[in-house]
Amino acid sequence: MEKVLPLNKNKVIDNKREATAKFIMGSKRFSSFTEQLMETIFALCGFSAVAAVAAITVYMIISGAPAVFKVGIVKMLFGTVWAPTAAEPSFGIAYIVLTSVIGTAMSIAIGVPVGLLTAVFISEVADKKVAGIVKPAVELLAGIPSIVYGLLGLLIINPVMGSIERVLFADSDTHVMNGGADLISAVLVLAVMILPTVINVSETSLRAVPLSLRQASLALGATPVQTIFKATIPAARSGIITAIVLGVGRAVGEAMAIVLVSGNTVNIPFPFNSVRFLTTGIVSEMGYASGLHREALFTIGLVLFAFIMMINIIINGILEGGDKNE
C-alpha cells in the first residue's frame, strides 16, 4: 500500500487566503455597483423634482400668456372689473390679486404668532402630560379636510360676523349686507388652517436647539422666558421661517374652505366686503368657462404661481442674509 502523505498546512492556509481575497474583491465590486446604482437613483429623483417644477412653469406660461396678450397686461392686472360673460367682457383682476395678498398677510399675522407661541408651550413650557394632550389635538387639526373648515366657518364665523356687520352698518346706505360672508371670515378660517403647519414645524425646530444653549442662558442669569425669546427662538429661526413659508403656501393655495365663507364676489377687499381670492376665482368659474374666459382663468393661475414663487424667493433671501450676518 502506498503511504498517504499529510496535507500541507501552508497550502491550505494559502487557499483560504485566496478564497477570502476573492470574496472581498467580489464584495467590493458588488458594493461599488450598488453605490453607483444608488447614486444614479438619487440623481434621477433630484432631476425629476427639478423637471416637475420646470414642466409646471412652462405649462402655466403657455396656458396663461395668451390671455395677457389678447386683453393686455395693464388692463388685466390693473383693471378692477371682472365680467367675463358680459356683452363687452372685462377681465380686470386687480381686486382679486389684492384680496389674495391682503387676506394671506392678515391670516399670517394672526396664525403665525399663535402657532409659534403654541409650539413654545409644547416644547418649552408644558409638562409631558399636558404636551401629550395638546400635540395630538394639533395633529388632529392637520388631518381635518379643508371643506370641513369651510363648513365650520359657514356655521359659526359667518353668523357672528353677520351680527357685527348689522350693528356696524345699520344706518349705512352704501354697504351691501352679506350675512358675514366677508374678508374677515376668510382670514379667520385661513389663520386656523395654517396653525397645524406652523406649530408642528416650529416645535420640531425648537426641540432641535441644543440643551446646552438653554443651560448657558440660564447660567448667565436669564429667566426662562428671556431664554425662550433671546436664545431658543433665535437659534430655531431657520426652521420657524420654513414654517411661515409653508403656512403662506397653505393660505395662498386654499380654495374650498374660502369659497364657502368669503362671499366669492369680486370686490375691493375691505374687512366687511364679500371678496374673491385667486384660487376661488378659478374654482368657481373653470367648470363653465371657454375661449378667452378660460384662458383668463389660466392667467389667474399663472399670477398665483408667480406670487408663490416670489414669496419663496424673498424668504430664501432673508434666510441667506441672516446666515451671512451670523
C-alpha positions, 0 to 999 in steps of 0.5 A: 500500500502506498503511504498517504502523505499529510496535507500541507498546512501552508497550502491550505492556509494559502487557499483560504487566503485566496478564497477570502481575497476573492470574496472581498474583491467580489464584495467590493465590486458588488458594493461599488455597483450598488453605490453607483446604482444608488447614486444614479437613483438619487440623481434621477429623483433630484432631476425629476423634482427639478423637471416637475417644477420646470414642466409646471412653469412652462405649462402655466406660461403657455396656458396663461400668456395668451390671455395677457396678450389678447386683453393686455397686461395693464388692463388685466392686472390693473383693471378692477372689473371682472365680467367675463360673460358680459356683452363687452367682457372685462377681465380686470383682476386687480381686486382679486390679486389684492384680496389674495395678498391682503387676506394671506398677510392678515391670516399670517399675522394672526396664525403665525404668532399663535402657532409659534407661541403654541409650539413654545408651550409644547416644547418649552413650557408644558409638562409631558402630560399636558404636551401629550394632550395638546400635540395630538389635538394639533395633529388632529387639526392637520388631518381635518379636510379643508371643506370641513373648515369651510363648513365650520366657518359657514356655521359659526364665523359667518353668523357672528360676523353677520351680527357685527356687520348689522350693528356696524352698518345699520344706518349705512346706505352704501354697504351691501349686507352679506350675512358675514360672508366677508374678508374677515371670515376668510382670514379667520378660517385661513389663520386656523388652517395654517396653525397645524403647519406652523406649530408642528414645524416650529416645535420640531425646530425648537426641540432641535436647539441644543440643551446646552444653549438653554443651560448657558442662558440660564447660567448667565442669569436669564429667566426662562422666558428671556431664554425662550425669546433671546436664545431658543427662538433665535437659534430655531429661526431657520426652521420657524421661517420654513414654517411661515413659508409653508403656512403662506403656501397653505393660505395662498393655495386654499380654495374650498374652505374660502369659497364657502365663507368669503362671499366669492364676489369680486370686490375691493377687499375691505374687512366687511366686503364679500371678496374673491381670492385667486384660487376661488376665482378659478374654482368657481368659474373653470367648470363653465368657462371657454375661449378667452374666459378660460384662458383668463382663468389660466392667467389667474393661475399663472399670477398665483404661481408667480406670487408663490414663487416670489414669496419663496424667493424673498424668504430664501433671501432673508434666510441667506442674509441672516446666515451671512450676518451670523 
